[in-house]
Amino acid sequence: MLTSRERLLRCIRHEPVDRVPISTYELNGWNEDAWENNESSYKRLMDAIREYTDCIYMLNPGIKDFPRAEREVVEWTEGTSHYTKRIYKTKWGDLTSLHREDEGLHTTWTLKHLLEDISDIDKYLSMPYSPVEPDMTEYFRHQEKLGGKGVMMISVNDPICVAAELFEMGTFLVYAVTEPKKIKYFLDAIHERQMYELKAILKHDVKDIIFRVCGPEYATPPYLSPEYYHNYVTCYLIEICREIKSAGGIPRIHCHGKISKVLDQFAMTDAEAIDPIEPPPDGDVELSYVKRKYGSKFCLFGNLELKELETSSRERIDYLVKKAMEDAKEGSGFVLMPTAAPINVPLSKKTEENFLQMIESGLKYGKY
């Protein structure tokens, strides 16, 4: 019987495995510091995750001497919500952001984005910047502790991920069409910084570590026409994935939404895996099609929607897992995985039962 680490790595390489690996994405059974392992309502599910699934341990390196621009931070609480306002001082004027965190939800809401006008790009880039240096000490400690129970994963952003999130989404998309030279200039500047920091990580032993590259979804249809994709996304993915693969890491492109018109561009890169391959109507391509056309190029991670796990019956979850196996299991190169993970506390009984059903069905239908 293979260990989870062996199973995942062999699957990514399209080598024979005993069963389809099962990942629960952000729900990490082996990180004792993760909030889900310290919430009583998640205990039953996390126990099952530890016993029956294959861990992809998402953790980012620590940072040495994290540089900070001159800023003022104001925090306050209203009811069950905590607010954080940050004011950054630049020579061209202040930039301000406002965020809210709510009790019982492990996420952060952006109420005011840092950049609002195209001229704010110059303000942002005028702030003092020093390249960050990764501290891999704790990372490798977690890797050693994980052992054969899974593989490690680092998340890195592409330029459009950073640029789009600094603006309100609609505002960014308007500027992407009306101010393409300025947006391209901004993306190039972000990419230069990102590549320096990525290469600093890749100087360490990253063999067989998955690198999840986030951001390509911000330019997929219907947000932007495919004509913009190569200039805003693919040209950067090519370099990012090449550097990761050359260092022995495993580049995995993370892209929600409608990907049918950009899959060929993903195939231009050295990426070895893609996720989460959302089914219609949230996505626009069937898993069977992606397997048939790109299954020899990529290991496919997906494609069970979180909304199904939160709202559907156990019978439907069983059906969806069976269908995913029929669509993508053949010849290895498929990891059963939800498209996201729950963020609410307490965990609802329906979500718990459906995650348990996903695991049970995955073990049943995933055998080779």
N, C-alpha and C positions, 0 to 999 in steps of 0.2 A: 504493500500500500504506500502511495506517495505521501510525502509531507505536503502541507499547503504551499510551502515555498516551491518545492519541486513541481507541484501541479500547476501553479500559476506561471512559472517561468517556461515550463514545457509547452503550456497552452499558448502563451504569447508567441513562442517560436513555431507554432503549428506542429508540434511533435505529439505523439500519442500520449494520452492521459487516461487515468482510470475512470474519471467522471468530469463533467463540466465544473469548473471552479464556481463557487458562489461567493459574491462579495456584497456586503451591506453598505458599501460606500463610506460615508462619514461616520457611521456607527462602528466604532473601533473597540472591540472587546478587550484589547490588550494594553490600552493606554489608561493606566489607573488614574491619571489626572483629568481625563476627559469627563465633561459634565454628565454624559449619559451613563457613565459607570458610577456616578454618585447620586443618581436619582432613583428613589425606590420604585417608582412606577415603571422604570425601564429594566428592572432587575431580571425578570423572567426572560425577556427578550435577549438581553445581553448575555445571560448564561447560555442560551441556545446558540447565539452567534459565536461564542467562544468554543463551543463543543462541535458545531457542525459546519461552520463556514471557513472561508479562506481569507485571511486578513490582508488587506492592502492598507498599510499603516501610513496615513497621510500626516506628515509632520514637516514643518519648514525649519531650516537651520536657524540657530541664534545669530544675532548680529553684534559685532564688536564696534564700539564707538559709534552708535547710531547718530548720524548728523541731524541736527534740528535747526530749521530756519527760525529766525526771531518770531515769536508768537505769544499770544495771550490765550489762556484756556479758562473758560468759565463753565462751571458745572452746577446744576441744581436739580431737584426732584419735585415733581408734581404728582401727587397720588401714587400710582404704581409705575410711573414713567420717569426715567432719568435722562436728562438732557446734557449735551456737551456742545459748547460753542467754541470754535477755534478762530482766532483772528491772526492772520499772517501779515507781517509788516514787509512791504517791498518798496523800492525807490519810486515805483510808479503808482503806489497807492495800496490800500489794504485789500486782502482777500479773506472772506469769511465763510465758514461752513457751520451747519447746525445738524446734529444727529440726536436720535432718540432711541433708547432701549426700554422695552416693556417687560415687566415681571411676568414670568411664565413663558417667554418666547426667547429662544436663543438666536436672535438676529438683531441687526441694527438698521433703523430707518433713517434715510437721509432726507431731512426737511429743507435744507438749503445747500446746494452744491457749491463747491469752492469757486468754480469758474462759471460765469453767466454770459459774458460777452466775448467776442472773438479777440478783443484787445487784452483780455485777461490772460491769454497765452503768454504774452510778453512779460506780464507781471509774474506769472508762475515761473518762467524760465530765468527771471532775473534774481530769484532767491538763491542764496548761497547753497552750493551743492558739493558734497564730498562723497566719493564712492564708498558704499558700505562694504564691510569685510565680514564674511560669514564665519561663525564659530560653530564648527561641526562636532565639538566634544560631546554635547548632550545627544546629538543626532545619532552618532555612532554607538552611544551607550544604549539608546532605545533599540537600535538595529540589532545589537548583540543580544539584548534581552528578548527580542522577538524570536530570534533563531529560526527554526523551521516552520513556525506558525504562520508565516506570510512573507510578503515583500514590502519594502519601504517605498514611499512615494513623496515627492516634493512638488508643490504647485508653483508654477511660474506664470507670470502674465506676459502676454504679447503687448505691443504698444497701444493697440486700439482699446484694450481692456482698461488701461490706465486713463487714456484720453477720454473715452466715452463716460467713464464713471466720475470724472472730474466735473463734467457738465450734466445738466438734466438731459435725459436721453433724446427727447424731441429737439432740443436746442442743438445738441451735437450733430444729429442727423441733418438738420437744415444747413449747418456750417459745412458738413462733409460734402454737400452738393454745391453750395453757393460759394464756399471759400476753400476749394480743394488744394490750392498751393499752400495756404497757411496751415491747413490740417496736416498735409504731408510733411511740411517743415516741423510741425509739432511731433508727429509720429517718429520722424527720423531722430529728433533730439531725445525722445524717450527711449528709443531703441538703442541708441549709443550707450546710454546709462545702463539699460537692462543687460546688454551684452557684456559689459565690464563686470557686472555683478554676477551674471550667470557663469562666466568663465572663471571667476574666483571660486565658485562652488565646484566647478568641474575639474579644478586642479586637485581635488581630493578624490579618494577612491569611491566612485559612484557606480561601479559595475553592478548591473542588474537592479538599480534603483529606477523606478518609474518616475518620469517627469510629466506631470499633467500641465499642458500648455493651455491657459484659459484666455478667452477674449474673442476668438473668431466669430462667435454668435452675434456680436454687436454689428456686424456688417452683412449678415445673411438676409435674403429676402424674407419678409417684405420691407425690412428696414432700409436696405440699400440695394440698388440694382447690381447684379453680378459683374457688370462692367467695372465697378469700383474695387472688386475684391482683390485682385492681384496687387494693386498699388497700395491698398490700405492694410492687407492681411497677409497674403501668400508670400510676398517677397520677404517678409520678416520671418514667417514660419519656416521657410526654407533654410535660413541661416540658423535659427534657434534649434531646429530639429537636427541639423547636420552637426552642430557643436555637441549636442547631447549624445547623439549616437557615436560620434568619434571618441568620446570620453568613456564609452561603455555603458551609458545610461540608456533607458528605454523611453523615447519620446512618444507621448500619447496626447492627441489633440482632443480637447474638451470643447464640444460645441452643441448647445441645445438648439431647438427650433428646426427650421426648414433648411435642410442641408443638401437636397438633391442636386441643386445647380452649382454647388461648390465642391462636391466630392472629388471631381477630377482635379481640382486645385490642391486638395489635401494629398492626393496621390502624387503630386509633383514634389512633395517633401520626403524627408527620411523618416517620417513618423511610422511607428510600428503598431500603433493601436489608435482607435477612436472611440469616443463615448459621448453621450449616452444613447444616440440613435433613437430619438423619440418617435414613436409610431404616429400616424395620422390620428386626429387632426392637429395635434401640437407640432408634430413633424410632418414631413411630406414624402416620406419614402418608407417602404416596408423593409423590415429586417432581412427578409428572404432575398430581396433585390440587392441589398448591400453585400450580403454574403456571396451571392452568385457573381457579382461584378468585381468586388474589391476584397473578397475573403482571403485571397492568397497574398494580398498586400498588407492588410491590417488584421490584427486581433480585434474582434468586436466586443465591446463592453456595453451591456444594456439588457433589455430596453423596456423594463417594467416601470410604468409611470407611478410616481409617488401618489398622485391623486387616486389611482386605482387602489393602492394599498391603504389609503385613508378612508375610502368610501365604498368600495365594492364588496361583494360577498366572497367567502372563501372558495366557493365553487368557481367563480369567475377568475380568481387568482390562479387556481389550479389550471384552468383552461389557458390563461395567458402564458404561464410558465411552459406548459406543454407545447403551445404554438411556437414560442421562442426557441425551444429546443429543436422542434421540427425544422424551423427556418434557418438555424445557424449552427447547430451542434456538429454537423457532419465534418469530419476531417480536423477536429480540434479548432483552436483559434476563436473560441467564444467563451466569454465569462458572463454568467447571469448576474445582473446588477440592477438595482432600482435607479431611476433617473435622478433621485435626490434622497434626502433622509429627513425624518420628522424633526421639528425644532420646538415643538410645544411641550410644556410640562403642566399637568401630568400627561403621560402618554395615554391616548385613548385605547379602550379595550379593543375596538375594531381594528385599529392600526396594528396593535400588538398581535392579534390573531392572524391578520393577513400577512404580516412579516413572517410569522411562524409557518404559515401555509406556504409562502414562497420558498422558504428553506426546505420544508418537507417535500414539496413538489419538485424542487430542484434536485434533491437527492434521488427522487424516484425516477424522473425522466432524464436525468443527466448522465446516467451510467453508459459506459461504452462496452 
